[in-house]
Amino acid sequence: MADKPTRRLTRPALFICDIQEKFRTAIWNYDKVILTTQKMLKAASVLNIPIYATTQNRPRLGETCSELLPLLSTAIEHVDKTRFSMWIPPISKHFSSSLPSEIVIVGIESHICVTQTAIDLLREGHKVYVLADGVSSCNREEVPVALERLRREGVVVTTSESWIYECMGDAGIEEFRGIAKVVKESSGGTKEVLGALLSKI
């Protein structure tokens, strides 16, 4: 008798870093970051992956963008911070270094808050993924520099679709059909995002 299909990643988590209204006109390809984040949030809902979101200095820089707010209603934490890293007590209290998680990060800016979050997570013993189709900066030239540094630090730089399928690991799991639907519905946006954000990497 065949073994029951199981997921490849055992403790995945989704971090959404500072995708705020005030950055809308400042971030290179901001709208593409939103498209990928929407896809990741929908996949997280299907796969029951815990979501953690932050804003940076919300009174000054504004709330999380309106496109994402409806999808963040189930977030474990959606908190404001002044630290650049997302690894702050309201979030870190949900994790254990003795039980490493597989944490994927999307958001802005790639060379500041995303980088510092990733490095803090690595130091705590977690496996860290940063999505090349889900991060950006005000200056596009910062993005490939940040991603190269993160690779050297030990972060897995990948794409949203690759991570989603790695998270499942087996088409036999019951959630596969729901994920296939998410991927199909977002396929046009995925091509648009990859063509824009990965063209300079």
Secondary structure by P-SEA (a helix, b strand, c coil): ccccccccccbbbbbbccccccccccccaaaaaaaaaaaaaaaaaaabbbbbbbbccccccccccccccccccccccccccccccccccccccccccccccbbbbbccccccaaaaaaaaaaaabbbbbbbccccccccccaaaaaaaaaaaaccccccaaaaaaaaaccccccaaaaaaaaaaaaaaaaaaaaacccccc
